[in-house]
């Protein structure tokens, strides 16, 4: 995380306290709205970027499987599309991207349409690496596939990096279970941390922080 990240986390918590939690509550509303209303399909023709999920004993978790299944559905709707899977080694010897690629190959997708990035370790890093790998993504809209609870933060980070992302939810609809509520709360907290850090870095012209988030 580094000292900058810890400082921004402390500042984010200070803002939460200073606003009586209202800043976090407002962002929770944004996370909820995106999770509830995001489309589960699109009619685009550009790249499909699938964000990775930490593997469990080197196996794909259910949330990641949903993302991959959505990417497959988008591909079959337009087989000219290409898919970029992003996600590195998170606790094992196989990357998230490599496992995702194998999942899609076993689902019948041609290997020639599947591309991987296996160095990134978290959402912001996923998107930064995607931007570096795909020059086209810098200038053209791409479809960003992730779970509904994760969309608001992912889109905000893509926007901060100057990327034109079109959100596409992995799930058909939002199912409001207790675990999902917990994830929505967590995402609102992380989004608050990211946005406070981004605003502060721009206001103070912190070049080191800006290089990481923009």
KEDO-127143 format. One record per atom (N, C-alpha, C): residue in three letters; x, y, z; atom name. Coordinates in pm, whole numbers, plus 50000, padded with zeros to 5 digits. Example, Ala and Ser with C-alpha at 12.3 -4.5 7.8 and 13.67 -1.06 7.14 Angstrom:
BEGIN
<"ALA" <51319 49431 50780> "N"> <"ALA" <51230 49550 50780> "CA"> <"ALA" <51320 49670 50780> "C"> <"SER" <51285 49775 50708> "N"> <"SER" <51367 49894 50714> "CA"> <"SER" <51290 50003 50787> "C"> 
***
This chain:
BEGIN
<"UNK" <50083 49880 50000> "N"> <"UNK" <50000 50000 50000> "CA"> <"UNK" <50087 50126 50000> "C"> <"UNK" <50189 50129 50084> "N"> <"UNK" <50277 50244 50088> "CA"> <"UNK" <50226 50353 50180> "C"> <"UNK" <50316 50448 50209> "N"> <"UNK" <50281 50557 50302> "CA"> <"UNK" <50171 50646 50247> "C"> <"UNK" <50173 50672 50116> "N"> <"UNK" <50068 50755 50056> "CA"> <"UNK" <49931 50691 50074> "C"> <"UNK" <49924 50561 50051> "N"> <"UNK" <49797 50492 50066> "CA"> <"UNK" <49746 50495 50208> "C"> <"UNK" <49835 50476 50304> "N"> <"UNK" <49796 50481 50445> "CA"> <"UNK" <49752 50622 50484> "C"> <"UNK" <49821 50722 50432> "N"> <"UNK" <49783 50860 50462> "CA"> <"UNK" <49646 50892 50406> "C"> <"UNK" <49617 50844 50284> "N"> <"UNK" <49487 50868 50225> "CA"> <"UNK" <49376 50792 50298> "C"> <"UNK" <49409 50674 50349> "N"> <"UNK" <49312 50598 50429> "CA"> <"UNK" <49278 50675 50556> "C"> <"UNK" <49380 50730 50621> "N"> <"UNK" <49356 50808 50743> "CA"> <"UNK" <49273 50932 50711> "C"> <"UNK" <49305 50999 50600> "N"> <"UNK" <49229 51118 50561> "CA"> <"UNK" <49085 51082 50528> "C"> <"UNK" <49066 50970 50460> "N"> <"UNK" <48931 50925 50426> "CA"> <"UNK" <48849 50901 50552> "C"> <"UNK" <48910 50836 50650> "N"> <"UNK" <48840 50811 50776> "CA"> <"UNK" <48809 50941 50848> "C"> <"UNK" <48900 51037 50839> "N"> <"UNK" <48877 51167 50902> "CA"> <"UNK" <48759 51238 50838> "C"> <"UNK" <48749 51229 50705> "N"> <"UNK" <48636 51290 50634> "CA"> <"UNK" <48505 51223 50675> "C"> <"UNK" <48508 51092 50690> "N"> <"UNK" <48388 51020 50734> "CA"> <"UNK" <48342 51069 50871> "C"> <"UNK" <48438 51085 50961> "N"> <"UNK" <48404 51132 51096> "CA"> <"UNK" <48354 51276 51090> "C"> <"UNK" <48422 51361 51013> "N"> <"UNK" <48387 51503 51006> "CA"> <"UNK" <48248 51524 50946> "C"> <"UNK" <48207 51436 50857> "N"> <"UNK" <48076 51450 50793> "CA"> <"UNK" <47968 51367 50863> "C"> <"UNK" <48004 51309 50976> "N"> <"UNK" <47908 51226 51047> "CA"> <"UNK" <47866 51103 50967> "C"> <"UNK" <47953 51059 50879> "N"> <"UNK" <47923 50942 50797> "CA"> <"UNK" <47843 50972 50671> "C"> <"UNK" <47803 51099 50653> "N"> <"UNK" <47716 51132 50539> "CA"> <"UNK" <47787 51114 50405> "C"> <"UNK" <47917 51144 50402> "N"> <"UNK" <47991 51126 50276> "CA"> <"UNK" <47993 50979 50236> "C"> <"UNK" <48011 50892 50333> "N"> <"UNK" <48008 50749 50305> "CA"> <"UNK" <47870 50700 50268> "C"> <"UNK" <47768 50756 50333> "N"> <"UNK" <47630 50717 50304> "CA"> <"UNK" <47592 50756 50162> "C"> <"UNK" <47637 50874 50120> "N"> <"UNK" <47608 50919 49984> "CA"> <"UNK" <47672 50825 49882> "C"> <"UNK" <47796 50785 49908> "N"> <"UNK" <47864 50694 49816> "CA"> <"UNK" <47802 50555 49819> "C"> <"UNK" <47753 50514 49935> "N"> <"UNK" <47682 50386 49941> "CA"> <"UNK" <47561 50390 49848> "C"> <"UNK" <47495 50505 49842> "N"> <"UNK" <47384 50521 49749> "CA"> <"UNK" <47427 50507 49605> "C"> <"UNK" <47545 50561 49572> "N"> <"UNK" <47597 50549 49436> "CA"> <"UNK" <47632 50404 49402> "C"> <"UNK" <47693 50335 49498> "N"> <"UNK" <47727 50194 49478> "CA"> <"UNK" <47601 50111 49457> "C"> <"UNK" <47501 50137 49541> "N"> <"UNK" <47373 50066 49532> "CA"> <"UNK" <47304 50094 49398> "C"> <"UNK" <47303 50220 49357> "N"> <"UNK" <47235 50256 49232> "CA"> <"UNK" <47300 50187 49112> "C"> <"UNK" <47432 50190 49108> "N"> <"UNK" <47502 50124 48998> "CA"> <"UNK" <47478 49973 49000> "C"> <"UNK" <47484 49915 49119> "N"> <"UNK" <47463 49771 49131> "CA"> <"UNK" <47323 49731 49086> "C"> <"UNK" <47227 49816 49112> "N"> <"UNK" <47087 49783 49082> "CA"> <"UNK" <47051 49808 48936> "C"> <"UNK" <47110 49910 48874> "N"> <"UNK" <47063 49952 48742> "CA"> <"UNK" <47157 49919 48626> "C"> <"UNK" <47277 49873 48654> "N"> <"UNK" <47373 49848 48546> "CA"> <"UNK" <47321 49740 48451> "C"> <"UNK" <47346 49756 48322> "N"> <"UNK" <47302 49655 48224> "CA"> <"UNK" <47386 49528 48235> "C"> <"UNK" <47329 49418 48191> "N"> <"UNK" <47401 49290 48190> "CA"> <"UNK" <47435 49249 48047> "C"> <"UNK" <47425 49342 47955> "N"> <"UNK" <47461 49315 47816> "CA"> <"UNK" <47496 49447 47749> "C"> <"UNK" <47548 49439 47629> "N"> <"UNK" <47569 49559 47548> "CA"> <"UNK" <47576 49518 47402> "C"> <"UNK" <47574 49617 47315> "N"> <"UNK" <47580 49588 47172> "CA"> <"UNK" <47706 49646 47111> "C"> <"UNK" <47808 49664 47194> "N"> <"UNK" <47933 49722 47147> "CA"> <"UNK" <48013 49620 47067> "C"> <"UNK" <48122 49667 47007> "N"> <"UNK" <48207 49578 46927> "CA"> <"UNK" <48353 49583 46970> "C"> <"UNK" <48383 49661 47074> "N"> <"UNK" <48521 49677 47117> "CA"> <"UNK" <48566 49569 47214> "C"> <"UNK" <48677 49596 47279> "N"> <"UNK" <48735 49502 47375> "CA"> <"UNK" <48641 49476 47492> "C"> <"UNK" <48649 49357 47544> "N"> <"UNK" <48583 49319 47670> "CA"> <"UNK" <48695 49300 47772> "C"> <"UNK" <48691 49376 47881> "N"> <"UNK" <48792 49364 47986> "CA"> <"UNK" <48726 49303 48109> "C"> <"UNK" <48780 49192 48154> "N"> <"UNK" <48725 49120 48269> "CA"> <"UNK" <48821 49135 48387> "C"> <"UNK" <48772 49192 48496> "N"> <"UNK" <48855 49209 48615> "CA"> <"UNK" <48863 49077 48691> "C"> <"UNK" <48981 49047 48741> "N"> <"UNK" <49002 48920 48811> "CA"> <"UNK" <48950 48921 48954> "C"> <"UNK" <48946 48803 49013> "N"> <"UNK" <48907 48781 49153> "CA"> <"UNK" <49010 48687 49214> "C"> <"UNK" <49048 48715 49338> "N"> <"UNK" <49145 48629 49407> "CA"> <"UNK" <49100 48483 49401> "C"> <"UNK" <49191 48396 49362> "N"> <"UNK" <49160 48254 49352> "CA"> <"UNK" <49156 48190 49490> "C"> <"UNK" <49083 48080 49501> "N"> <"UNK" <49079 48002 49625> "CA"> <"UNK" <49145 47867 49596> "C"> <"UNK" <49261 47845 49656> "N"> <"UNK" <49340 47725 49629> "CA"> <"UNK" <49359 47706 49478> "C"> <"UNK" <49385 47818 49411> "N"> <"UNK" <49411 47822 49268> "CA"> <"UNK" <49289 47785 49184> "C"> <"UNK" <49171 47789 49245> "N"> <"UNK" <49047 47760 49174> "CA"> <"UNK" <48962 47887 49163> "C"> <"UNK" <48882 47893 49060> "N"> <"UNK" <48799 48010 49034> "CA"> <"UNK" <48683 48017 49133> "C"> <"UNK" <48666 48133 49194> "N"> <"UNK" <48555 48155 49287> "CA"> <"UNK" <48425 48182 49209> "C"> <"UNK" <48310 48165 49274> "N"> <"UNK" <48182 48187 49205> "CA"> <"UNK" <48169 48325 49142> "C"> <"UNK" <48213 48431 49212> "N"> <"UNK" <48201 48565 49155> "CA"> <"UNK" <48282 48579 49026> "C"> <"UNK" <48399 48519 49024> "N"> <"UNK" <48482 48525 48903> "CA"> <"UNK" <48418 48443 48791> "C"> <"UNK" <48361 48330 48825> "N"> <"UNK" <48293 48248 48725> "CA"> <"UNK" <48179 48326 48659> "C"> <"UNK" <48107 48404 48738> "N"> <"UNK" <47998 48485 48682> "CA"> <"UNK" <48052 48589 48584> "C"> <"UNK" <48164 48650 48618> "N"> <"UNK" <48225 48748 48527> "CA"> <"UNK" <48266 48683 48396> "C"> <"UNK" <48327 48566 48407> "N"> <"UNK" <48373 48495 48288> "CA"> <"UNK" <48256 48448 48202> "C"> <"UNK" <48150 48402 48265> "N"> <"UNK" <48032 48360 48190> "CA"> <"UNK" <47968 48478 48117> "C"> <"UNK" <47968 48595 48181> "N"> <"UNK" <47915 48714 48114> "CA"> <"UNK" <48001 48751 47994> "C"> <"UNK" <48133 48746 48012> "N"> <"UNK" <48223 48776 47900> "CA"> <"UNK" <48200 48680 47785> "C"> <"UNK" <48180 48553 47817> "N"> <"UNK" <48153 48453 47713> "CA"> <"UNK" <48025 48486 47638> "C"> <"UNK" <47921 48525 47712> "N"> <"UNK" <47794 48560 47648> "CA"> <"UNK" <47811 48680 47555> "C"> <"UNK" <47888 48779 47597> "N"> <"UNK" <47913 48896 47512> "CA"> <"UNK" <47990 48855 47387> "C"> <"UNK" <48084 48765 47404> "N"> <"UNK" <48162 48719 47289> "CA"> <"UNK" <48073 48645 47189> "C"> <"UNK" <47991 48553 47238> "N"> <"UNK" <47908 48475 47146> "CA"> <"UNK" <47806 48563 47074> "C"> <"UNK" <47770 48677 47135> "N"> <"UNK" <47680 48770 47067> "CA"> <"UNK" <47750 48842 46953> "C"> <"UNK" <47882 48849 46960> "N"> <"UNK" <47962 48912 46855> "CA"> <"UNK" <48102 48850 46856> "C"> <"UNK" <48122 48741 46781> "N"> <"UNK" <48249 48668 46784> "CA"> <"UNK" <48369 48744 46729> "C"> <"UNK" <48348 48867 46681> "N"> <"UNK" <48462 48948 46637> "CA"> <"UNK" <48531 49016 46756> "C"> <"UNK" <48469 49010 46872> "N"> <"UNK" <48524 49081 46987> "CA"> <"UNK" <48642 49005 47048> "C"> <"UNK" <48726 49079 47119> "N"> <"UNK" <48839 49022 47190> "CA"> <"UNK" <48823 49046 47340> "C"> <"UNK" <48878 48956 47418> "N"> <"UNK" <48863 48961 47563> "CA"> <"UNK" <49000 48973 47628> "C"> <"UNK" <49014 49069 47719> "N"> <"UNK" <49135 49082 47799> "CA"> <"UNK" <49101 49045 47943> "C"> <"UNK" <49172 48947 47995> "N"> <"UNK" <49155 48902 48133> "CA"> <"UNK" <49271 48958 48215> "C"> <"UNK" <49238 49031 48322> "N"> <"UNK" <49344 49094 48402> "CA"> <"UNK" <49342 49038 48544> "C"> <"UNK" <49460 49012 48597> "N"> <"UNK" <49470 48961 48734> "CA"> <"UNK" <49593 48873 48749> "C"> <"UNK" <49675 48906 48848> "N"> <"UNK" <49801 48835 48866> "CA"> <"UNK" <49795 48724 48969> "C"> <"UNK" <49911 48695 49026> "N"> <"UNK" <49925 48590 49127> "CA"> <"UNK" <49880 48644 49262> "C"> <"UNK" <49779 48583 49318> "N"> <"UNK" <49727 48628 49448> "CA"> <"UNK" <49720 48510 49543> "C"> <"UNK" <49837 48461 49580> "N"> <"UNK" <49841 48356 49680> "CA"> <"UNK" <49869 48217 49628> "C"> <"UNK" <49895 48203 49499> "N"> <"UNK" <49922 48072 49442> "CA"> <"UNK" <50024 48080 49331> "C"> <"UNK" <50036 47975 49255> "N"> <"UNK" <50133 47971 49145> "CA"> <"UNK" <50068 47995 49009> "C"> <"UNK" <49937 48012 49008> "N"> <"UNK" <49863 48036 48883> "CA"> <"UNK" <49794 48172 48894> "C"> <"UNK" <49801 48251 48789> "N"> <"UNK" <49739 48384 48794> "CA"> <"UNK" <49589 48376 48773> "C"> <"UNK" <49520 48479 48820> "N"> <"UNK" <49376 48489 48798> "CA"> <"UNK" <49345 48490 48648> "C"> <"UNK" <49426 48565 48573> "N"> <"UNK" <49403 48576 48429> "CA"> <"UNK" <49421 48441 48359> "C"> <"UNK" <49524 48366 48397> "N"> <"UNK" <49548 48236 48333> "CA"> <"UNK" <49435 48139 48361> "C"> <"UNK" <49386 48137 48484> "N"> <"UNK" <49275 48049 48517> "CA"> <"UNK" <49149 48091 48443> "C"> <"UNK" <49128 48222 48433> "N"> <"UNK" <49013 48271 48359> "CA"> <"UNK" <49019 48234 48212> "C"> <"UNK" <49137 48243 48154> "N"> <"UNK" <49155 48205 48013> "CA"> <"UNK" <49123 48057 47993> "C"> <"UNK" <49172 47974 48083> "N"> <"UNK" <49146 47831 48071> "CA"> <"UNK" <48997 47801 48084> "C"> <"UNK" <48930 47872 48175> "N"> <"UNK" <48786 47858 48194> "CA"> <"UNK" <48712 47886 48063> "C"> <"UNK" <48751 47995 47996> "N"> <"UNK" <48683 48033 47873> "CA"> <"UNK" <48716 47939 47757> "C"> <"UNK" <48838 47891 47753> "N"> <"UNK" <48873 47793 47650> "CA"> <"UNK" <48790 47666 47667> "C"> <"UNK" <48774 47622 47791> "N"> <"UNK" <48693 47503 47817> "CA"> <"UNK" <48546 47528 47786> "C"> <"UNK" <48505 47655 47787> "N"> <"UNK" <48368 47690 47751> "CA"> <"UNK" <48350 47702 47600> "C"> <"UNK" <48457 47682 47525> "N"> <"UNK" <48447 47681 47380> "CA"> <"UNK" <48496 47804 47309> "C"> <"UNK" <48543 47906 47382> "N"> <"UNK" <48593 48026 47317> "CA"> <"UNK" <48730 48000 47255> "C"> <"UNK" <48757 48058 47139> "N"> <"UNK" <48887 48036 47074> "CA"> <"UNK" <49000 48107 47148> "C"> <"UNK" <49109 48038 47167> "N"> <"UNK" <49222 48094 47241> "CA"> <"UNK" <49276 48220 47175> "C"> <"UNK" <49263 48230 47042> "N"> <"UNK" <49316 48345 46970> "CA"> <"UNK" <49244 48475 47004> "C"> <"UNK" <49125 48466 47063> "N"> <"UNK" <49049 48587 47099> "CA"> <"UNK" <49067 48624 47246> "C"> <"UNK" <49150 48549 47317> "N"> <"UNK" <49168 48569 47461> "CA"> <"UNK" <49308 48620 47491> "C"> <"UNK" <49316 48728 47566> "N"> <"UNK" <49444 48789 47601> "CA"> <"UNK" <49451 48804 47753> "C"> <"UNK" <49572 48796 47807> "N"> <"UNK" <49586 48799 47953> "CA"> <"UNK" <49689 48901 47998> "C"> <"UNK" <49669 48950 48119> "N"> <"UNK" <49764 49035 48191> "CA"> <"UNK" <49775 48975 48329> "C"> <"UNK" <49894 48932 48368> "N"> <"UNK" <49906 48857 48493> "CA"> <"UNK" <50003 48918 48594> "C"> <"UNK" <50009 49053 48595> "N"> <"UNK" <50096 49121 48691> "CA"> <"UNK" <50018 49199 48797> "C"> <"UNK" <49898 49241 48766> "N"> <"UNK" <49823 49328 48857> "CA"> <"UNK" <49766 49251 48976> "C"> <"UNK" <49751 49322 49089> "N"> <"UNK" <49710 49257 49213> "CA"> <"UNK" <49582 49314 49273> "C"> <"UNK" <49530 49423 49219> "N"> <"UNK" <49406 49481 49271> "CA"> <"UNK" <49338 49560 49160> "C"> <"UNK" <49220 49612 49189> "N"> <"UNK" <49136 49672 49084> "CA"> <"UNK" <49205 49786 49011> "C"> <"UNK" <49262 49881 49085> "N"> <"UNK" <49328 49994 49020> "CA"> <"UNK" <49444 49946 48933> "C"> <"UNK" <49519 49852 48984> "N"> <"UNK" <49631 49796 48909> "CA"> <"UNK" <49581 49721 48785> "C"> <"UNK" <49470 49648 48798> "N"> <"UNK" <49408 49581 48683> "CA"> <"UNK" <49387 49679 48569> "C"> <"UNK" <49328 49792 48602> "N"> <"UNK" <49292 49890 48500> "CA"> <"UNK" <49414 49963 48445> "C"> <"UNK" <49511 49990 48529> "N"> <"UNK" <49634 50053 48481> "CA"> <"UNK" <49707 49962 48383> "C"> <"UNK" <49714 49834 48415> "N"> <"UNK" <49780 49740 48326> "CA"> <"UNK" <49704 49724 48195> "C"> <"UNK" <49571 49724 48204> "N"> <"UNK" <49490 49716 48082> "CA"> <"UNK" <49518 49836 47992> "C"> <"UNK" <49529 49953 48052> "N"> <"UNK" <49558 50074 47974> "CA"> <"UNK" <49694 50064 47905> "C"> <"UNK" <49792 50010 47973> "N"> <"UNK" <49925 49997 47915> "CA"> <"UNK" <49927 49894 47802> "C"> <"UNK" <49853 49786 47820> "N"> <"UNK" <49857 49678 47722> "CA"> <"UNK" <49780 49709 47595> "C"> <"UNK" <49669 49778 47611> "N"> <"UNK" <49580 49799 47497> "CA"> <"UNK" <49573 49947 47461> "C"> <"UNK" <49649 49985 47362> "N"> <"UNK" <49649 50125 47321> "CA"> <"UNK" <49509 50169 47279> "C"> <"UNK" <49433 50076 47223> "N"> <"UNK" <49298 50109 47177> "CA"> <"UNK" <49208 50150 47292> "C"> <"UNK" <49230 50090 47410> "N"> <"UNK" <49145 50118 47525> "CA"> <"UNK" <49159 50263 47569> "C"> <"UNK" <49271 50326 47536> "N"> <"UNK" <49292 50464 47577> "CA"> <"UNK" <49203 50560 47500> "C"> <"UNK" <49159 50519 47382> "N"> <"UNK" <49088 50611 47295> "CA"> <"UNK" <48945 50568 47265> "C"> <"UNK" <48916 50439 47279> "N"> <"UNK" <48785 50388 47243> "CA"> <"UNK" <48714 50328 47363> "C"> <"UNK" <48582 50333 47366> "N"> <"UNK" <48508 50269 47476> "CA"> <"UNK" <48532 50118 47477> "C"> <"UNK" <48536 50062 47595> "N"> <"UNK" <48546 49917 47609> "CA"> <"UNK" <48444 49872 47712> "C"> <"UNK" <48409 49746 47708> "N"> <"UNK" <48312 49691 47802> "CA"> <"UNK" <48386 49638 47924> "C"> <"UNK" <48348 49687 48040> "N"> <"UNK" <48411 49650 48166> "CA"> <"UNK" <48319 49553 48241> "C"> <"UNK" <48363 49430 48256> "N"> <"UNK" <48281 49326 48318> "CA"> <"UNK" <48329 49299 48460> "C"> <"UNK" <48237 49312 48554> "N"> <"UNK" <48264 49276 48692> "CA"> <"UNK" <48131 49255 48763> "C"> <"UNK" <48136 49218 48889> "N"> <"UNK" <48012 49193 48964> "CA"> <"UNK" <47942 49324 48997> "C"> <"UNK" <47813 49316 49018> "N"> <"UNK" <47734 49436 49038> "CA"> <"UNK" <47783 49520 49156> "C"> <"UNK" <47817 49455 49265> "N"> <"UNK" <47861 49530 49383> "CA"> <"UNK" <47994 49602 49359> "C"> <"UNK" <48069 49559 49260> "N"> <"UNK" <48204 49609 49232> "CA"> <"UNK" <48207 49716 49123> "C"> <"UNK" <48095 49738 49055> "N"> <"UNK" <48094 49822 48937> "CA"> <"UNK" <48123 49969 48966> "C"> <"UNK" <48063 50026 49069> "N"> <"UNK" <48078 50170 49093> "CA"> <"UNK" <48225 50208 49113> "C"> <"UNK" <48295 50133 49196> "N"> <"UNK" <48436 50164 49221> "CA"> <"UNK" <48520 50140 49096> "C"> <"UNK" <48491 50034 49024> "N"> <"UNK" <48568 50003 48903> "CA"> <"UNK" <48552 50112 48798> "C"> <"UNK" <48430 50158 48779> "N"> <"UNK" <48404 50264 48680> "CA"> <"UNK" <48469 50394 48724> "C"> <"UNK" <48464 50426 48853> "N"> <"UNK" <48527 50548 48904> "CA"> <"UNK" <48678 50544 48880> "C"> <"UNK" <48739 50429 48903> "N"> <"UNK" <48883 50416 48883> "CA"> <"UNK" <48919 50424 48735> "C"> <"UNK" <48838 50362 48650> "N"> <"UNK" <48861 50371 48506> "CA"> <"UNK" <48852 50516 48460> "C"> <"UNK" <48753 50588 48512> "N"> <"UNK" <48737 50729 48479> "CA"> <"UNK" <48859 50809 48525> "C"> <"UNK" <48910 50780 48644> "N"> <"UNK" <49027 50849 48695> "CA"> <"UNK" <49150 50825 48610> "C"> <"UNK" <49155 50712 48542> "N"> <"UNK" <49266 50679 48454> "CA"> <"UNK" <49245 50729 48311> "C"> <"UNK" <49133 50798 48290> "N"> <"UNK" <49104 50851 48157> "CA"> <"UNK" <49052 50748 48059> "C"> <"UNK" <48997 50638 48111> "N"> <"UNK" <48946 50531 48025> "CA"> <"UNK" <48796 50547 48003> "C"> <"UNK" <48750 50510 47886> "N"> <"UNK" <48608 50517 47852> "CA"> <"UNK" <48546 50379 47869> "C"> <"UNK" <48503 50351 47988> "N"> <"UNK" <48448 50217 48016> "CA"> <"UNK" <48297 50217 48010> "C"> <"UNK" <48244 50108 47958> "N"> <"UNK" <48100 50085 47956> "CA"> <"UNK" <48071 49968 48050> "C"> <"UNK" <48008 49993 48165> "N"> <"UNK" <47991 49887 48265> "CA"> <"UNK" <47894 49779 48219> "C"> <"UNK" <47930 49655 48248> "N"> <"UNK" <47843 49541 48219> "CA"> <"UNK" <47847 49447 48339> "C"> <"UNK" <47732 49422 48398> "N"> <"UNK" <47725 49342 48521> "CA"> <"UNK" <47736 49194 48491> "C"> <"UNK" <47805 49124 48579> "N"> <"UNK" <47819 48979 48565> "CA"> <"UNK" <47686 48908 48590> "C"> <"UNK" <47610 48959 48687> "N"> <"UNK" <47482 48896 48723> "CA"> <"UNK" <47367 48960 48644> "C"> <"UNK" <47264 48883 48617> "N"> <"UNK" <47147 48938 48550> "CA"> <"UNK" <47080 49045 48635> "C"> <"UNK" <47065 49016 48763> "N"> <"UNK" <46999 49109 48855> "CA"> <"UNK" <47073 49109 48988> "C"> <"UNK" <47053 49216 49064> "N"> <"UNK" <47112 49225 49198> "CA"> <"UNK" <47027 49145 49295> "C"> <"UNK" <47088 49049 49362> "N"> <"UNK" <47021 48972 49467> "CA"> <"UNK" <47070 49023 49601> "C"> <"UNK" <46979 49080 49678> "N"> <"UNK" <47017 49149 49801> "CA"> <"UNK" <47023 49050 49918> "C"> <"UNK" <47129 48971 49922> "N"> <"UNK" <47153 48880 50032> "CA"> <"UNK" <47241 48948 50137> "C"> <"UNK" <47254 48886 50253> "N"> <"UNK" <47337 48943 50358> "CA"> <"UNK" <47482 48959 50313> "C"> <"UNK" <47544 48858 50249> "N"> <"UNK" <47681 48878 50199> "CA"> <"UNK" <47691 48992 50098> "C"> <"UNK" <47589 49008 50013> "N"> <"UNK" <47592 49116 49915> "CA"> <"UNK" <47586 49252 49983> "C"> <"UNK" <47505 49264 50086> "N"> <"UNK" <47499 49390 50162> "CA"> <"UNK" <47636 49423 50219> "C"> <"UNK" <47703 49322 50273> "N"> <"UNK" <47837 49343 50326> "CA"> <"UNK" <47934 49391 50219> "C"> <"UNK" <47923 49333 50100> "N"> <"UNK" <48011 49373 49990> "CA"> <"UNK" <47981 49515 49944> "C"> <"UNK" <47854 49552 49940> "N"> <"UNK" <47817 49689 49902> "CA"> <"UNK" <47874 49790 50001> "C"> <"UNK" <47865 49759 50130> "N"> <"UNK" <47921 49847 50232> "CA"> <"UNK" <48073 49859 50217> "C"> <"UNK" <48137 49746 50195> "N"> <"UNK" <48283 49747 50177> "CA"> <"UNK" <48323 49829 50055> "C"> <"UNK" <48248 49813 49946> "N"> <"UNK" <48281 49887 49825> "CA"> <"UNK" <48262 50037 49844> "C"> <"UNK" <48158 50076 49918> "N"> <"UNK" <48137 50218 49945> "CA"> <"UNK" <48255 50275 50025> "C"> <"UNK" <48305 50197 50120> "N"> <"UNK" <48420 50240 50200> "CA"> <"UNK" <48544 50254 50113> "C"> <"UNK" <48569 50156 50028> "N"> <"UNK" <48685 50161 49939> "CA"> <"UNK" <48673 50275 49838> "C"> <"UNK" <48552 50296 49787> "N"> <"UNK" <48530 50405 49692> "CA"> <"UNK" <48554 50540 49758> "C"> <"UNK" <48510 50554 49883> "N"> <"UNK" <48533 50677 49959> "CA"> <"UNK" <48683 50701 49973> "C"> <"UNK" <48756 50599 50009> "N"> <"UNK" <48902 50607 50024> "CA"> <"UNK" <48966 50652 49893> "C"> <"UNK" <48924 50590 49783> "N"> <"UNK" <48982 50623 49653> "CA"> <"UNK" <48951 50768 49613> "C"> <"UNK" <48827 50809 49626> "N"> <"UNK" <48788 50943 49581> "CA"> <"UNK" <48850 51052 49667> "C"> <"UNK" <48853 51032 49798> "N"> <"UNK" <48919 51129 49885> "CA"> <"UNK" <49066 51141 49849> "C"> <"UNK" <49131 51027 49828> "N"> <"UNK" <49271 51028 49790> "CA"> <"UNK" <49295 51097 49657> "C"> <"UNK" <49206 51073 49562> "N"> <"UNK" <49222 51135 49430> "CA"> <"UNK" <49204 51286 49438> "C"> <"UNK" <49102 51331 49510> "N"> <"UNK" <49078 51474 49524> "CA"> <"UNK" <49193 51543 49596> "C"> <"UNK" <49240 51481 49704> "N"> <"UNK" <49349 51539 49781> "CA"> <"UNK" <49478 51545 49698> "C"> <"UNK" <49506 51440 49624> "N"> <"UNK" <49628 51437 49543> "CA"> <"UNK" <49625 51544 49435> "C"> <"UNK" <49508 51566 49375> "N"> <"UNK" <49497 51669 49273> "CA"> <"UNK" <49507 51808 49334> "C"> <"UNK" <49444 51826 49450> "N"> <"UNK" <49445 51957 49515> "CA"> <"UNK" <49585 51995 49560> "C"> <"UNK" <49661 51898 49610> "N"> <"UNK" <49797 51924 49659> "CA"> <"UNK" <49903 51903 49552> "C"> <"UNK" <49860 51861 49432> "N"> <"UNK" <49952 51832 49322> "CA"> <"UNK" <50060 51732 49365> "C"> <"UNK" <50015 51626 49431> "N"> <"UNK" <50106 51521 49476> "CA"> <"UNK" <50139 51432 49357> "C"> <"UNK" <50254 51457 49296> "N"> <"UNK" <50290 51388 49173> "CA"> <"UNK" <50304 51237 49193> "C"> <"UNK" <50357 51197 49308> "N"> <"UNK" <50377 51054 49334> "CA"> <"UNK" <50244 50980 49337> "C"> <"UNK" <50148 51037 49411> "N"> <"UNK" <50016 50974 49420> "CA"> <"UNK" <49943 50978 49287> "C"> <"UNK" <49952 51092 49219> "N"> <"UNK" <49883 51106 49091> "CA"> <"UNK" <49936 51007 48988> "C"> <"UNK" <50065 50976 48995> "N"> <"UNK" <50122 50879 48901> "CA"> <"UNK" <50063 50741 48921> "C"> <"UNK" <50016 50711 49043> "N"> <"UNK" <49960 50580 49072> "CA"> <"UNK" <49813 50570 49035> "C"> <"UNK" <49742 50682 49040> "N"> <"UNK" <49597 50674 49025> "CA"> <"UNK" <49544 50740 48898> "C"> <"UNK" <49632 50796 48816> "N"> <"UNK" <49583 50864 48696> "CA"> <"UNK" <49676 50839 48578> "C"> 
***
